């Protein structure tokens, strides 16, 4: 067996039986759609069933037939991300299919393509402009790619002053952030854990790596929490600010990922219901 294969179908990989069965069925269906010619193999003798044989897929992936059979059968085996990546390539999966494969396998794709929002700026600007509440778009390194006037007003013009605004750099490097963000120390701790979870699959990418290294060097608070390796989901919820002109402001943060560019996040700060009623 090659590196990354399991020796036996043992109960160590996790995941529910339903998920493993769905994964096996999905791989089996993908195999049935692929002809030998599409895979660069000779047609050979007449086939009883459409698609490639298990032996052929296993050979192309560099794994044993038995082990590949266990995958299709939904057996509980350990599969490395590298093997899943080879399998996705051999079965010529489209982007959505590949993402679905790794989602079912509950692991990160080591060859996940980077979402480069080239030509998207106009669309992103239009999205945030259509929102009455403070709204902005973050990429995987938490660069602020687009924002509306309400957000710039809330952050006292930071996004228009900075040629390359970044939410993490603002929180940890801008002196006014400590006065604006209520319970700054607690938010700073959570933000680091949220960022690690958000960018976990891209920690070795240059933009994320440079950001983490520079903040670790320039901010003792960021460095302290970054070395703790805490991870929490970016849940949203109540966000409070002490605005220099408007006083205490409360918002409910809501975050959406773009379907075509999942690394981009549209974040909206909706006015807290209690504040809205008192203002009315």
Buried (B, 14 or more C-beta within 10 A) or exposed (E): EEEBBBEEBEEEBEBEEEBBBBBBBBBBEBBEEBEBEEBEBEEEEEEEEEBBBBEBBBBBBBBBBEBBBBBBBBBBBBBBBEBBBBBBEBBEBEEEBBBBBBEBBEBEBEBBEEBEBEEBEEBBBEBBBEBEBBBBBBBBBBBBBBBBEBBBBBBBEBBEEBEEBBBBBBBBBBEEBBBBBBEBEEBBBBBBBBBBBBBEBBEEBEBBBEBBEBBBEEBEBBBEBBEEEBEEEBEBEEBBBEBEEEEEBBBBBBEEEBEEBEBBBBBBBBBBEEBEEEEE
